[in-house]
Amino acid sequence: MSVSAPRLARADALTVRPVEARDLDAVIALDAAVTGLSKPDYWYELFHRYGTRGRQQRFFFVADADGRIDGSVLGEVRDWEFGSAPCGWVFGISVRPDARLEGIGTRLVQTIMAAFRRAGVTKVRTLLARDNTLVLSFFRSQGMMAAPFIALELDLDEAPR
Ligand SMILES: CC(C)(COP(=O)(O)OP(=O)(O)OC[C@H]1O[C@@H](n2cnc3c(N)ncnc32)[C@H](O)[C@@H]1OP(=O)(O)O)[C@@H](O)C(=O)NCCC(=O)NCCS
């Protein structure tokens, strides 16, 4: 499924570029609006890990609409983790609620996928909550399918010691 042509106009008009320090307040505010939690320390740490170092394998992009940050995406190429050949992982994506369904998420994903290709990998993966139908619909629209893995977890408070 692709985003219809008229709505692409807004996404086409913005720039998707690597994050800069001056974007962080807007990225933190956007994440707080989307998730209901403000996590400035987390984002500053991510900026240092993904925005300033290791730029061959770590990617953190923002959608810049004339100085207003309308979205962000970040991810990384991980080598041989979980027993799999090197592949790109999308860790997080977010688009400003009042700018959605205009192709911005698609622009962000296309940008990070191009970065993964340049880094030499041929596979991209992500992880999402089973009941997150919005994010599932979005990634499905980008051509992503269920992977041949299962996620496992354990509540450590209830685990044998
Ligand atoms: C998922 C998200 C990034 C999509 O961004 P977006 O800019 O609206 O996406 P696009 O406009 O590029 O949409 C592309 C396709 O995704 C699908 N899609 C997007 N939003 C959808 C929705 N609300 N319902 C169903 N399908 C949807 C559609 O197939 C759409 O194509 P179409 O418009 O031609 O039907 C955005 O909704 C978002 O930020 N959600 C919150 C994500 C979140 O919780 N992030 C924090 C943890 S990672």
The ligand as a Tripos MOL2 file, in Angstrom:
@<TRIPOS>MOLECULE
LIG
   48    50     1     0     0
SMALL
NO_CHARGES

@<TRIPOS>ATOM
      1 C1          3.1880    4.7090   13.0270 C.3       1 LIG1
      2 C2          3.4950    6.1550   12.5870 C.3       1 LIG1
      3 C3          5.0040    6.3810   12.6760 C.3       1 LIG1
      4 C4          3.0080    6.3470   11.1440 C.3       1 LIG1
      5 O1          3.4100    7.6260   10.7150 O.3       1 LIG1
      6 P1          2.6310    8.3720    9.5120 P.3       1 LIG1
      7 O2          3.4330    9.5520    9.1090 O.co2     1 LIG1
      8 O3          1.2210    8.6060    9.8880 O.co2     1 LIG1
      9 O4          2.6970    7.2250    8.3760 O.3       1 LIG1
     10 P2          2.3930    7.3940    6.8120 P.3       1 LIG1
     11 O5          1.5520    8.5900    6.5630 O.co2     1 LIG1
     12 O6          3.6880    7.3060    6.0890 O.co2     1 LIG1
     13 O7          1.5060    6.0870    6.5660 O.3       1 LIG1
     14 C5          1.9150    5.0530    5.6930 C.3       1 LIG1
     15 C6          0.9290    3.9230    5.7810 C.3       1 LIG1
     16 O8          0.8930    3.3730    7.1120 O.3       1 LIG1
     17 C7         -0.4300    2.8650    7.3870 C.3       1 LIG1
     18 N1         -0.9880    3.6140    8.5040 N.ar      1 LIG1
     19 C8         -0.4950    4.7370    9.0770 C.ar      1 LIG1
     20 N2         -1.2970    5.1450   10.0770 N.ar      1 LIG1
     21 C9         -2.3300    4.2800   10.1230 C.ar      1 LIG1
     22 C10        -3.5070    4.1790   10.9480 C.ar      1 LIG1
     23 N3         -3.7620    5.0940   11.9040 N.pl3     1 LIG1
     24 N4         -4.3490    3.1500   10.7370 N.ar      1 LIG1
     25 C11        -4.0950    2.2450    9.7630 C.ar      1 LIG1
     26 N5         -3.0090    2.2890    8.9270 N.ar      1 LIG1
     27 C12        -2.1470    3.2970    9.1280 C.ar      1 LIG1
     28 C13        -1.2490    3.1210    6.1330 C.3       1 LIG1
     29 O9         -1.1720    1.9710    5.3030 O.3       1 LIG1
     30 C14        -0.4980    4.2880    5.5010 C.3       1 LIG1
     31 O10        -0.6880    4.3610    4.1000 O.3       1 LIG1
     32 P3         -2.0250    5.0910    3.5090 P.3       1 LIG1
     33 O11        -2.0880    6.4240    4.1660 O.co2     1 LIG1
     34 O12        -1.7590    5.1370    2.0420 O.co2     1 LIG1
     35 O13        -3.1660    4.2010    3.8970 O.co2     1 LIG1
     36 C15         2.7320    7.1740   13.4890 C.3       1 LIG1
     37 O14         1.3590    6.8470   13.4970 O.3       1 LIG1
     38 C16         3.2220    7.1950   14.9070 C.2       1 LIG1
     39 O15         4.1800    7.9020   15.2420 O.2       1 LIG1
     40 N6          2.5800    6.4280   15.7880 N.am      1 LIG1
     41 C17         3.0340    6.3090   17.1580 C.3       1 LIG1
     42 C18         4.2270    5.3860   17.1680 C.3       1 LIG1
     43 C19         4.7410    5.1350   18.5360 C.2       1 LIG1
     44 O16         3.9860    4.7490   19.4090 O.2       1 LIG1
     45 N7          6.0660    5.3640   18.6980 N.am      1 LIG1
     46 C20         6.7060    5.1810   19.9670 C.3       1 LIG1
     47 C21         7.3560    3.8160   20.1070 C.3       1 LIG1
     48 S1          8.3040    3.2620   18.7130 S.3       1 LIG1
@<TRIPOS>BOND
     1     1     2 1
     2     2     3 1
     3     2     4 1
     4     2    36 1
     5     4     5 1
     6     5     6 1
     7     6     7 2
     8     6     8 1
     9     6     9 1
    10     9    10 1
    11    10    11 2
    12    10    12 1
    13    10    13 1
    14    13    14 1
    15    14    15 1
    16    15    16 1
    17    15    30 1
    18    16    17 1
    19    17    18 1
    20    17    28 1
    21    18    19 ar
    22    18    27 ar
    23    19    20 ar
    24    20    21 ar
    25    21    22 ar
    26    21    27 ar
    27    22    23 1
    28    22    24 ar
    29    24    25 ar
    30    25    26 ar
    31    26    27 ar
    32    28    29 1
    33    28    30 1
    34    30    31 1
    35    31    32 1
    36    32    33 2
    37    32    34 1
    38    32    35 1
    39    36    37 1
    40    36    38 1
    41    38    39 2
    42    38    40 1
    43    40    41 1
    44    41    42 1
    45    42    43 1
    46    43    44 2
    47    43    45 1
    48    45    46 1
    49    46    47 1
    50    47    48 1
@<TRIPOS>SUBSTRUCTURE
     1 LIG1         1 GROUP 0 **** ****
